[in-house]
Amino acid sequence: MKYNGELEGFSKKNALKRVKMREKRGNKEVEKEGEGSYLFRPYRRIGYVSDKVPFDIMKRGRSFLVSLSVGESIQTYDCNKLNLLFITPSTKGRITCVCSWGDFILAGAGEKIYAYCKGKIEWSIKQEEEERVVLMSVLGGYLVTYTEKNHLIIWNVHSREMYSKIEFDRGEEVLCMLHPATYLNKFIFGKKDGTVEIWNIRTGKRIYEFSSFKISVTCLEQAPVLDVIAIGLANGVIYMYNIKKDKELFQFKQDGNVTSISFRTDGPSIMCSSNNKGDIFIWDLFKKRILNILYTAHFGSIARIKFLEGQPILLSSGIDNSLKEWIFDSPDSTPRLLKHRSGHSAPPSIIRFYQNDSHFILSTSRDRSLRGFSVFNDSQNTELSQKPFIKKPISLKFSLEELRLPEILSFAVQPTKEKYWNNIITAHKGENVARLWSWRRKAIEKFVLTTSDKSSIKSVAISVCGNFGFVGSSLGTIDMYNMQSRLHRRKFHDNLDGHRKEITGIVSDSLNKTLVSSSLDGTIKFWKISTGKLIYTLDMKLPITLMRYQKSSDLLAIACDDFCIRVIDIETTKVVRELWGHTNRITDLVFSYDGRWIISSSLDSTIRTWDLPVGCLIDAFRTPSICTSLDFSPTGDFLATTHVDNFGITLWTNKSQFSEVFIHSIQESDIKTINLPAVSGENGSGIIDLSLKDVSSETDILCKTEYTSSKQINQMLTLSSVPRFKLNILHNIDIIKLRNKPKEPPKAPKNAPFFLPLLKDTSKDIIPSISYTNESSEIDKGFSRIISTKDLSVESQFTKLLKQGAAQKDYMKFMNHLKTLNPSSIDFEIQSLSPDSLFSEIIWFLDALTQSLKKQIDFEFIQICMAKFLNIHGDIFIENPNNDALQQSLINWEKEHKIINIKLKKLVDYCSGVLSFIRS
């Protein structure tokens, strides 16, 4: 063994100076995760309480705080009510050990040690060599860590510098360590080879080695009596040992290896120990015998048990994702469960949002439980009780998991009649009865719903009204029950046309008229609920594994074995969309709250979002682990997912709900991998973050840029940009004038100082422009200051642009000017067209409308102007049949108008035919 530490005096002043210099240089901690996909961003994970890392207890006055590791974060609870107080930011690696020092929580993750205070990271220590920290303990101002490379490193916590380093011999793997009370600078190490040694960490020397137990030492705990410790071995033996005299006092034997030991300090001489099977053993130290055994206090190995100082309360945590408080308040010292926080002890299999309360998620798992998780408040998480069906006492040697009902394969919930009777139905693995639950009571009922063919139940559903429950069997039979009376009402199974294989989905429409069922036989059947008769059968030719229903649009989404999602209209019983893209079996799918999207997950590790109106893929991302189930919140805020090997529920925020999102079709090459969010959510995007975030990405820039429609696309028939109300006024201007006509003639103004001209067109100049029409020389014009009336020609802008367009054979400027006029001015200008002997202005105006019609622009505006023009000047065409120029202009208009009409009629007929086909 080697010792390479330096015995230096510690100067707090110099240490603080070094700390400030290090903080000035900066220390980048945890990298931020990706921004997410086009539509979804990682938010946080819920449902996590504990893992296999032992917890740590901090005493603050009369209260206690317990800190537990949940992967890459630490959660701190108040022991009084087990309320969640803090969640730390996530580390780069998985946390392997936790301990406390003053107000700080220290966590070892990878080769770094993090220090947190009130859920915020304060500082960190990185080892020179990349060694994962395995064990950690605090002694005064020093932190003692043991690494996977068999090194013991002592750190000065104040200066955050390494004080010394001890290298153990190879093969001497340390499993546990303990600082014995009143032993200065001493640590006891329990090793895998069964040896127990005392070391002085200041000098780096081994002081004493006890006799080898020849079995791995898994646990060391200080007894309330000085010089006495408890030594737990892998074979279940617990030695009470006097380390000062190197003498065994007595021993106990339990089942399984010893994982943790704790002593009561409030009076009674009681010791508790735990094993890797989830049992807690209570020992009487005075009588040296066992008092009681709590079988299956946890599912699986218990990470740690610890009595609160001076209180008869025992805390325990295990790998089953739970933290429990046990109180010893009975005369025989039998503990009872006081409080607990727990989540699933196995990965969830099905999740659904509770529709009445969008912040609650119902979840099932292979741990045979049905739980409700709150999106916002972890203290509201609950497990629905199965007590009526647990008949065997827990005191017997039965696993609590064995006492529960079998795993839930399918469940349905309907909040409509929540206050009156049961509103949850579950189908269990291998059972031919469906169970009823009450969300209001958070418990199961004794009543069951059986299948008429006595086969196992595979699918369940509840009607929209909440009065009827449906159960589908593995042989293809569907039975309907009244939810209040639990009486059988109807059977949906035609001997000739019924399902032949397992029912995979049951839904009732929004009016409770039609029941739709899917099966592995590849058929979808539509039944009349009132009679139970078969209405229609839709044969998909492929096994159907999933079916989801969208109530507002009466659409069904089914997943088949060809990895395709098909959307069916219940009213027409037709397939209206086929969505291809997944490359493996589809695990779950769901409609968005407004029915526009379908979100699906698959064994190809992708989560895809499809736009139903367009029928294309608009978002997709890949996750590190396969998504097994998903659901969309009723308000559209969150997408909830479950993943393989994850005990919790992952939440994703819907970006389109809180910010502008540019939705467009994407390709397979656009799919990227997104890491799951942290438990604390600090790497994810919250609701407020999304609503206040500055948009900087390429797609968000497109969102913030106001879209301007092009004037015309591929010579298509284009409507005008003139406001709709303006067109309506122009079309009905005669009626409006008649309605607004005064009942009495207007009175002359009194004492008018001078005459003010009234112009109907506000765009005109007050003084009309003056142009010379004669051919007089500039000299003549210059000699006379008097203007002759015959030399004047008053022309409006309307007439000027019309004449200019006729000369250039391009009326675009004229039409643009016409669109800027108000309805009264347009009417006035059309009425003011000069009906001279040549009808020039009338022909020009008609040619301008014909030219615009030929270009297929401003369609409705041109039609209204033409109607107004014919209404005013139509008699001119009748009275002058021999004027070729006048008649030809009207013929040109009629020719172009007929071409447009034929084209428009074809489009309308085509659309009408398609709609008629879909409806039939």
Secondary structure, 3 states (H helix, E strand, C coil): CEECCCCCCCCHHHHHHHHHHHHHHCCCCCCCCCCCCCCEEEEEEECCCCCCCCCEEEEECCEEEEEEECCCCEEEEECCCCEEEEECCCCCCCEEEEEEECCEEEEEECCEEEEEECCEEEEEEECCCCCCEEEEEEECCEEEEEECCCEEEEEECCCCEEEEEEECCCCCCEEEEECCCCCCCEEEEEECCCCEEEEECCCCEEEEECCCCCCCEEEEEECCCCCEEEEEECCCEEEEEECCCCEEEEEEECCCCEEEEEECCCCCCEEEEEECCCCEEEEECCCCEEEEEECCCCCCCEEEEEECCCCCEEEEEECCCEEEEEECCCCCCCCEEEEEEECCCCCEEEEEECCCCCCEEEEEECCCCEEEEECCCHHHCEECECHHHCCCCCCCCCCHHHHCCCCEEEEEECHHHCCCCCCEEEEECCCCEEEEEECCCCEEEEEEEECCCCCCEEEEEECCCCCEEEEEECCCCEEEEECCCCCEEEEECCCCCCCCCCEEEEEECCCCCEEEEEECCCEEEEEECCCCCEEEEEECCCCEEEEEEECCCCEEEEEECCCCEEEEECCCCEEEEEECCCCCCEEEEEECCCCCEEEEEECCCEEEEEECCCCEEEEEEECCCCEEEEEECCCCCEEEEEECCCCCEEEEEEHHHHCCCCCCCCCHHHCEECCCCCCCCCCCCCHHHHHHCCCCCHHHHHHHCCCCCCCCCCCCCCCCCCCHHHHHHHHCHHHHHHHHCCCCCCCCCCCCCCCCCCCCCCCCCCCCCCCCCCCCCHHHHHHCCCCCHHHCCCCCHHHHHHHHHHHHCCCHHHHHHHHHCCHHHHHHHHHCCCCCCCCHHHHHHHHHHHHHHHCCCCHHHHHHHHHHHHHHHHHHHHHCCCCHHHHHHHHHHHHHHHHHHHHHHHHHHHHHHHHHHHHC
